[in-house]
């Protein structure tokens, strides 16, 4: 039975959200969820202070009784704590599956760079608050019990990573950036103007030399600009990939929505349950 620690490296969730996820998890008898009290703290934008968030992340990582650590939700904040937390992880962190997306990609990047555990792009508990979000949370609960039906369908023989576009662009050039040569890189975005998408691809693609290719997930809730940018997201991605000789491999079934599919980093985590 996988025991899963849930903490909030970025923003908080409510007790009601946790209760709904626990009720949903009753339908997955192979999973035991434990919400860290830090998930419900509030310090301005964040789920507690930086010190609180580091401490909870380290506690969950270093507890050998947990098989996985699941980020409660995204929202900016992980960048302020991940480097400090990683320095305090012990060998117990190596044995864990780590699940997050959105801002949690900062944590996944650092873990992948340092070869700690199995990072996985996956829906988070807070997704239950979206319309139809139970399906997204079930997808991750299923994955934790060995169900691989929720994997992103284009996964193949090549190692793959998946990130929010803004998150990966901001990680580039920092100590958290993993080497991605030979990887398929999937990116998605939400609530950014198209000119900002273009700017992010300008920066990101300059750091992706040697990748096997790029797939574009959903770019959703794009705000209206005072002047129409005139170029859609896929054309933007194709432009910057061509500029840097990165193969554009098409679309990916990931995004800030209830259809967001699961992407284990690298090649591990894809096989059927034993």
N, C-alpha and C positions, 0 to 999 in steps of 0.2 A: 504494500500500500504506500504510494508516494505521499510523503508529508511535505506540505508546501508552506513556506513562510512568505507572507505578503507585507511589504513595506512600501514607503512612498518617498522615493528620492527627489521628487519634484513637488507636486501639489497634493493637497489632502483629499480624502474622500469622507463621506459621512457614515455614521453608524448604520443608517438606513440602507445605504448602498452595500455595506458589508453584509448586513442581514439578508438582503436579497440574493447576494452571491452565495452565501452559505446555504440558503434554502435551495438554490439551483443545484449546488454541489451534492445535495442529498441524493440526486439521481445518478451520481457517479460514485458508487460505494468504494471504488478503489482509490479515491482521493481524500486526503485530510487537510483542510485549509486552516491556517492560523494567521489572523490579522494582528500584526504588531501594533501596540497602542499608539505608536508614532504616526500611523496612518491618519489619525484623527486630530493631530495637533494643528495649530494655526499660528503662523508668525508672518503677518503681512501676506504676501503672495504664496508663501511656501508652507509645506507640511511640517512646521516646526523650524527651528533655527538650523543653520548649516551644521552646527555641532550635533543637534538632535538627529538630523538626517544621516550624517556620517555614522553615528553610533548605532542607529537601527540597522543600517546596511551592513555594517561590520558584524553586528550580533547575529543577523540572519545568515550571513556568509559563513561564519565560523562555528555555527552550531551543527555538530555532526549528525544530529537527529533529523535534520531537514534534507530532503532530496532535491528540492527546487526552491528558487526564490523568484517571486512574481511581483513586478512593479504594479502598484495599485492603480496608477493613472499617469498620464503625461502632464503637459504644462511645464513651462520652463523651470529649471531648478537643478537638474542633475549635474550640469556642467560645474556647478559650484562645489560639489562634494565628491565626485567620482574619483579623482586623483588621490585625494586624502584617504578615501575608503580603501581603494585597491592596495595601498601601501600597508594596510593593516590586515589584509586577508591572510588566513593561514591555509594549511593543506586541505581543510574541510571544504573550502570554496571550490576546489578543483573537481570535486565529485558531484557538483550540482548542475541542474538545468536552470538557465536564467531566462526569464520571459519578460518581454517589454516591447514597445514600439514608440513612435513619436519621440518626445524628448528622452525617453528611456533608451533610445538608440545611442546616446552618449555613453551610458553604462555598457551596452552591448559592444560598442566599439572598443572600449578600454579592456574589457574581458577578452575579446578576440585578439587584440594586439598582444596581451600578456599570456595568451593560451590558457585561460582559466575557465574550466567547465565547458558547458555547451550553451552559448548564446542563441536565443531563438526570437525572431520577430514574430509576435503573436498578440492577439487581442488581450486586453487587460480588464480587471474587475470593473472599472468605471464605465466600460462600454455597455454595461447593463442598463445605463441611463439613456442610451440612444433608443429611438423607436426600433423595435425588433432586436434590441441588443442582446437579448438572451441567447440568440443563435451564435453571436460572436463569442460570448463567454463559454458557451457549450463547446465551441470549436477548440478552445484552449484546454478545457477540462478533458475533452476527449483525447487530445494529444498527450496529456499527462498520463492517461491510462493505456496508451499504445495505439490509439486510433490515428492512422495517417491519412484519413479521408479529407482532412482540412488543409492539407499541404497545397501551396501554390502550384498550379498544374504544369507550369513550364519547367520546373526543376528537372535537370538532366544530369549528365555525368560530370559537369563542371561545378567546382565550389561556388557558392552563391552567398551573398549578403543582401539585406534589405534595410533601408533607412528612410526616414523622412528627409526630404531634400535639404531643408534648412539645417537640420541637425547635422547631417554628414558634411555639408559645406562648412559649417562652423568648426567641426572637429578637424578638418584638413589643416595641416601645419602645426597641430598641437601634439603633446605627448600621448594623446589617446588614439591617434590615427593608426589603424592597422595597415599592414601591407596587403594590397588587394590585387596584385599582379596575378593574372590567370583566372580571376573571379568574374562571374556575372554579378553586376551591381544593379539592384532594383531600387528605385526611388519613387516616392509619392509626396504629395503636398496638399495643404489645405489652407484656405483663407489668406492667400498671398496674391497680390496683383501680378498680372502677366509680365510686367516689366521687371518685377522682383524675381520671378521665375527665371527670366533671361539672365539677370545679374547673377543669380545663384549658379546657373549652369556655366556661365563664364568662368566663375571661380572654381567650381568643383571639377570640371573636366580637365582643367590644367593640372590637377593632382591625381588623375586616374590613368596615367601612362602604364601600359602593359596589361590592362584589364581585358578579360575575354569579351566584354561587351556590356551594354547598358540596356535595361528594360525600364519603361516608364509605367508606373502605377497610375492610379487616379489622381487628378489634380482637381480638387473640388472646392466649392464655395468661393470661387474667384471673385473678388470685389470689382465693381465697376470703376473704371478710371475716367477722369474728366475728358481724356482723349483716348479713343479706342487704340489699343496697342497694335492691333492688326495682324498679330501672329499668334496662333494657338499653341498650347503647351507641347504637343507632339512635334510640331515644326521647330519650336525652340530647341527641344532636346536633339532632334536630328541635326540642326545647324551646328550646335556646339560639339556633338559627337564627330561630325565630319571634320570640323576644324582641327580636332586632335586625333584623328584617325582611330576613333573608338567605334567598333561595330555597334550600330543601333539594332537591337534584337527584337523590337516590337514592344507590346504592352505586357504589364504584369498585373495580376489580380490582387493588388494590395492597395490600401488607402485608409483614410480616416472615416471608416464607415463599418456597418455591420457585416459586410461581405469580405472584409480584410482577411486574407489567407495567411497561413503559417509558413515561415521560411526559417528552417534551422541553418545557422551559419556554417559554412564549409560544406562538407559532405555527410557529416554524421546526422543522426536523428531522422533519416528519411525512410528507413526500412519498416516493414510491417512489424507489429508487436510479436514478441516471441512467446 
